[in-house]
Amino acid sequence: GDDPFALEGPEEGKTLQAAWVDEHDETIEVNVAAKGRLRKLRKDEDETMLSGDVYVQRLRDQFKKIHQANDDSWATIPNEGGEATDEGAKQLLATTRGLLASSS
């Protein structure tokens, strides 16, 4: 999907829930004008306070912008033909027998 923070479950297309949800995110307000490092989260200079859920979304958007999180091709293992495939990752993670073999 388009959201790098969405987790897909073992069944195709099934989305997992977050590990936890902080109820305070909905009720907290963050002053984004008070600290220099938070000012970049503002949409305009008059904006000073953000609700917790808006603040979280702006942090995620900033992370995507900085880390170009929309492009996850770096994490795809190419197959022998040079094409990216998840099958290589499955084979790599299928067993630890070679890694755990005794050295005696």
Rosetta blueprint (number, residue, H / E / L):
1 G L
2 D L
3 D L
4 P L
5 F L
6 A L
7 L L
8 E E
9 G L
10 P L
11 E L
12 E L
13 G L
14 K L
15 T E
16 L L
17 Q L
18 A L
19 A L
20 W L
21 V L
22 D L
23 E L
24 H H
25 D H
26 E H
27 T H
28 I L
29 E E
30 V E
31 N E
32 V L
33 A L
34 A L
35 K L
36 G H
37 R H
38 L H
39 R H
40 K L
41 L L
42 R L
43 K L
44 D L
45 E L
46 D L
47 E L
48 T L
49 M E
50 L E
51 S E
52 G H
53 D H
54 V H
55 Y H
56 V H
57 Q H
58 R H
59 L H
60 R H
61 D H
62 Q H
63 F H
64 K H
65 K H
66 I H
67 H H
68 Q L
69 A L
70 N L
71 D L
72 D L
73 S H
74 W H
75 A H
76 T L
77 I E
78 P E
79 N L
80 E L
81 G L
82 G L
83 E L
84 A E
85 T E
86 D L
87 E H
88 G H
89 A H
90 K H
91 Q H
92 L H
93 L H
94 A L
95 T L
96 T L
97 R H
98 G H
99 L H
100 L H
101 A L
102 S L
103 S L
104 S L
